[in-house]
Amino acid sequence: MLLCKRLHPRRKWATVRLLSSIIDLYRADVKRGVLVEDARQLVLLDRLEDVHQRLDAQPPPASSFLTRLFSQKTPPVRGLYIYGGVGCGKTMIMDMFHGELATSSKLRTHFHDFMLDVHERIHAFKVSLPPSHVSDRKCYDPIPVVAREIATTSRVLCFDEFQVTDVADAMILKRLFSVLFAEGVTMVATGNRAPDDLYKNGLQRSNFLPFIPMLKTHCEILDMESLVDYRLSV
């Protein structure tokens, strides 16, 4: 199954500006007066440049099923969860990071669109099963299948506006991402809430809570702490 057509990648910065790092891209835009230098953005750039270099140093994923089956999995590169108020530049910088990644095995999308696609894949898997498999939980569980399918095509996931508001999303996040991370996927995400505040006051939140320590394990957490909305100066 292919990702649904809602998932549109942002501008590919690398195709129009070839510099040695995302920090160089940023400083070039500052020098040209396109951006205003911000100390917190520089911290984010430094963290993402480290992730970028680690990802580029990884060997390319195996091309055949048998090679993937018998080869050792490469330990995943720890990602980044960036949160802060709107207009602090986190999405712009994540887009720079995504565009400069050498691998084509990457996806940049809005988190809500990603979860819609996940639910569509789950539904498609369920309707594809013969009736005899429905009673067998191991055969019927679609989440590991869907997660591995996503990991096959995207070893780097970049999410804009990572937020959890739907109970259906909240109930499957831990299981979905436990498989994604086990398959070596790296996640970089922007959001407006600290991890501990995700899905706050949501229905059956106790079932969602185990996802939070998993997120902290596989992603460094960075608070932008910026009070300037640079969108207003455009």
Disulfide bonds with the S-S distance in Angstrom:
none
